[in-house]
Amino acid sequence: MKEYELYLPLAYNDGSSIPVEKLDHFRKLLLEEFGGFTHFPQENEGVWKLGGIVYRDKVVILRVLSDQPDHTHHFLAE
C-alpha cells in the first residue's frame, strides 16, 4: 500500500479562485477511483523560487491510499 499526497491549489496562476464546484468534482473523482480520501482542509502555503521570481500558492492537501502504483500513476497523470 502506498500513500499519495495531492496538493490542491485554491487559485489559478492569475490569482482568481478555483470554483468550488471544480474542487468538489476532483474530490468526487478521488472517491470513485480510490474508494476514499483524507482531506486536510487547513489552508497551507507553498513558496518556491524559479528564475528569480518567488511564487506563492494556497493549497489544501488530499491523501489517498493505493496498492496499484502503476494504475495510480496513470490516473494522477491524466
Contacts in CASP RR format, 6 or more apart in sequence:
PFRMAT RR
TARGET T0000
AUTHOR 0000-0000-0000
METHOD contacts of the structure
MODEL  1
MKEYELYLPLAYNDGSSIPVEKLDHFRKLLLEEFGGFTHFPQENEGVWKL
GGIVYRDKVVILRVLSDQPDHTHHFLAE
1 65 0 8 1.000
1 66 0 8 1.000
1 67 0 8 1.000
2 65 0 8 1.000
2 66 0 8 1.000
2 67 0 8 1.000
2 69 0 8 1.000
2 72 0 8 1.000
3 63 0 8 1.000
3 64 0 8 1.000
3 65 0 8 1.000
4 63 0 8 1.000
4 64 0 8 1.000
4 65 0 8 1.000
4 66 0 8 1.000
4 72 0 8 1.000
4 76 0 8 1.000
5 61 0 8 1.000
5 62 0 8 1.000
5 63 0 8 1.000
6 30 0 8 1.000
6 61 0 8 1.000
6 62 0 8 1.000
6 63 0 8 1.000
6 64 0 8 1.000
6 76 0 8 1.000
7 44 0 8 1.000
7 57 0 8 1.000
7 59 0 8 1.000
7 60 0 8 1.000
7 61 0 8 1.000
8 23 0 8 1.000
8 26 0 8 1.000
8 59 0 8 1.000
8 60 0 8 1.000
8 61 0 8 1.000
8 62 0 8 1.000
9 18 0 8 1.000
9 57 0 8 1.000
9 58 0 8 1.000
9 59 0 8 1.000
10 17 0 8 1.000
10 18 0 8 1.000
10 23 0 8 1.000
10 43 0 8 1.000
10 58 0 8 1.000
10 59 0 8 1.000
10 60 0 8 1.000
11 17 0 8 1.000
11 18 0 8 1.000
11 57 0 8 1.000
11 58 0 8 1.000
12 18 0 8 1.000
27 37 0 8 1.000
27 39 0 8 1.000
27 62 0 8 1.000
30 36 0 8 1.000
30 37 0 8 1.000
30 62 0 8 1.000
30 64 0 8 1.000
31 37 0 8 1.000
33 64 0 8 1.000
33 75 0 8 1.000
34 64 0 8 1.000
34 65 0 8 1.000
34 66 0 8 1.000
36 64 0 8 1.000
37 62 0 8 1.000
37 63 0 8 1.000
37 64 0 8 1.000
38 62 0 8 1.000
38 63 0 8 1.000
38 64 0 8 1.000
39 60 0 8 1.000
39 61 0 8 1.000
39 62 0 8 1.000
40 60 0 8 1.000
40 61 0 8 1.000
40 62 0 8 1.000
40 63 0 8 1.000
41 60 0 8 1.000
42 60 0 8 1.000
43 58 0 8 1.000
43 59 0 8 1.000
43 60 0 8 1.000
44 58 0 8 1.000
44 59 0 8 1.000
44 60 0 8 1.000
44 61 0 8 1.000
45 56 0 8 1.000
45 57 0 8 1.000
45 58 0 8 1.000
45 59 0 8 1.000
46 56 0 8 1.000
46 57 0 8 1.000
46 58 0 8 1.000
46 59 0 8 1.000
47 54 0 8 1.000
47 55 0 8 1.000
47 56 0 8 1.000
47 57 0 8 1.000
48 54 0 8 1.000
48 55 0 8 1.000
49 55 0 8 1.000
64 72 0 8 1.000
66 72 0 8 1.000
END
